[in-house]
Amino acid sequence: MTTLEASPGTDAADSDPDASPARAGPAQPATPPRRLVWILGLTETISWGTLFFAFTVFIDPMIRSLGWSKPFLAGGYSLGLLVWALCSFAVGRLLDRAPARKVMGAGSVLAGLGLVLWAWTPSQPVFLLMWVPLGLAMATTLYEPAFVVLRQAYGDQYQKPIVAVTLMAGFASTIFVPLAQWLVLHVGWRPTLVGFALLNLLVCAPLHARMRYALHPSYSGAGAGTASAGGRDIARATLRQPVFWAVVLAFTATAVVASLLGAHLIPMLTEKGMPVAQQLAVAALIGPAQVAGRMLMMRAGVRHPVRLSLPVYALMSVGLLCFALGHGAWLMVAAVLYGCANGVNTMLRAMAMPELISRHHYATLNGLMMTPVLLMQAAAPWLGALLWRAAGGYWLMLWVMLALALAALLAFGYALHRRGLLRVEAGRP
C-alpha cells in the first residue's frame, strides 16, 4: 500500500489546527500513515458492528426477556439515529477546531458507557435515555469523523486511504451480526452487550486516543481562533449553492433507500415467498458486494471519482428494479447490484464535498451536508412502515426506492454538469 503515504504537515504531534511548538509542549510521536489507516479500519469495523449493525440481533431476545414491543425497541434505535443526525454539524465544526483523537476517543468512551447502560436496562425510560450517549457515539466515531482524519492527514491524496478504511469496515456486519447471534445464544444478550462495551472501551478508545498525525499542507481547515466566524461564513455561502443542495438530495435519497432496505429487507423477502435460508443468503450478499464495489472503484483510476456517480446510481436503480420485479435468484442478483453501488456511494459521500463544493473547512461542511441526510435516514424505517400499511404490502415502498435512486442520478448529474465534470478528459462536452 505504498500509495497510502501522508506528507509531513505543520504539526507532527497532533491534528489540532491551532497547535504550535510553543503551546503543544513536548512533541509526541506521530502515528505512521499506514498505521493510521489500519487503526481506523479496525475501529470503524468495531464501531459500526457494535453500534449500528448488531441492534437487529437484540430485538427478539429483549422482547422475550422484557416483554417490550418491537415498535418501542425500534423507536429507541431511531432516537439514537436522530441524535446522530442532530449532532452531525456540531461534530463537524468541532473536528475543524479540536484534535480528532480527543473527539473520537470520547465517542468510544460514550459508546462503551451507552452499551453498559443498555445491558443494565431496568426500565423503558432508561432504555430511551441510553440512546442519547449512543447517538453521540455514532456521530463521533462512525465514518464521517474517520473521513475527516484521513482528509486532514492525507490532504488531496485522501481518496485511496478512505477506500482502504472502508474496505476493512465493509465487513462489520458480516462479522458482528453472526458474532452477536452466537453470543446471545450461548451467554445471553446482556453479557453480549457488556462484551461489546469492552471492545469500545479497551480497543477503540485507546487506539483513537493515540492518533497523532500531521496536518497535510494541502488541507485547509480552521484554527481555533477562526473556526467560529469562518465556519459560519462558509456554511452560509455553501447553503446558497444549488450544487450543494443537489448533492444533499442525492445522498438523502440513497440514505433513505439504505435505511428502508436495512429495516424492511427480511419482511419484504418473506412477502415475496422466499425461504428463510435464501433470505439470509440475500442479506449476507450485500456486505461483500459493497466491498467488491469499493475494490473496483480503487482499481478504476478515474481522475475525478465523483464522475462514477452516474454509472453507480444507474446500477443501483437496476438492482432496485430487480428487487421490485424479481423473485428467487433475481433477488440475489438485486442484492449484489445494490450492494456494489451502495459501497461506492459511501466513497462518493466522502469525496463530494472537496470535489464539488469546497476544499476548505471539510469537517464543518461535511457535517452540514450530512445533517439532513441522517435525519431522513432516521425517519425512513417509519416511512417504510407507513407505505407498507397504505399499500397493503411492500410493492409501493419498492417503487419509491427505485424513484429515489433515479432522483439521486438526476441530482448528481446536475451537480457534475454545474461543475463541468460531465466533459470527457479531452475537455470537449
Steps between C-alpha positions, in 0.01 A plus 500: 500500500770745403239750386388553859772749590412829665725796452646677804288788617524795730469307825637150527373443849132566477213578266404819684507774232578760764789317659848648490836384638476759776159378613515130424766409757726199447453349158311170488591239238279524196297197393653352181266559204443133424434428867243780507309323222513167685389665827199659335419181309490301825315761707243569228431126471440474875301824523269418208460141613414575864309829466312458171476151352459279806180669623278273293634196690387632839137575413346154544701407814396830663136442409512156661692622804332833568164471325545830316355551153699497179385853400623634836842337460529621140395845616793510742737413217347774285553741791871416493512566125318831559759608759773405252337716233445800727862492620655457156562867422625581852742207490623612158575850631667351807729289282615817321605641840604211726725194456309207356669266748314673784165509317509138383652379828216663694254345256633150569470559875139612449439188292629277778297676770186497283532127431547428872189707571317299233608173661368623836168636361273488806216698341368648178604860588859383558493312168400819319748710698797282411449571129618858563862400578482231232381757244785731601737205466375434147552865407857502632626157393331383180617577148481880486758570777729233354472666158598831661811340654609361163427830326711684759785250493516435124369826356411468134630140499221390735306286252692170510539502881124548533440207265740287705325582829155430362618174344584379849190646665282356224515167682353642823157348447648174369702466822280646771151380410597128511726567801216670687261216410745238629571689822133568571426131453781382730538773767193722464433848366612693810853344520532544123438873535754521782753326275431750221539783752844367596604493133423872477661587834810280480569494125345798322545768768875440553566475126311822432679677785841408352431646155751781443568615148613797300258728326571458131610824331214475249235475776326826580304485822447761765701594801339549837507874457331503161276194502199672649474791257654320202282193550182707516598704194584202282190315620277793397676528164469126442127500577453744210656262247257295286772235459508447875127431512523269199766295680293500821196380304699215342647377828172544686319291239757221516510511883123455511531201265770343718299557818182358346682188385678462833175510694265318260714264289411177684123571523502604133671174397254305715214671319652385170486139626876449533608223744685613814836351395488689171397819679815479713705436186359813334568709810853358531585587137462876546804548729757316284352664190565841658863405554524375141361831373761694697780279368384561144491873569854490639621329183309726263763776506251774413640853526179632658336206683178698550436440130431138587177615667300473177579134420481419871150644543392337174624165638318565827180569305534171312552315829191660654300417187602137551378523860167645383431250220717203580453172682735217592851535358424849365485624859857381550600687185324805642698472826832483313422794270365715781786406733767592243335835434444580866861420584624754246237749616666509843821607326320766300359639825855550628624660177209718390570797725863571398440404136175690440454763772814616680835362613491728805337423837446139397379381840254786545351472153483121508305526826272758339436267207439194716244659735195471266634169364510343845168654606321334210696179558363495855142557382511252211406179690179663624426638153544150358250363752252771401542414131454130582179573690364732229568255217421179685845366414852602407444559129455877541810536716707315238390734222563802724856374555552473125370855455741622768797338326401665172463834682854456636623433146341819368609713797863391486500536122388862545782559752760354264364709213521820705862422587596409144576137588275346237759588239733231366870506595588686180289788620224480240133464604 
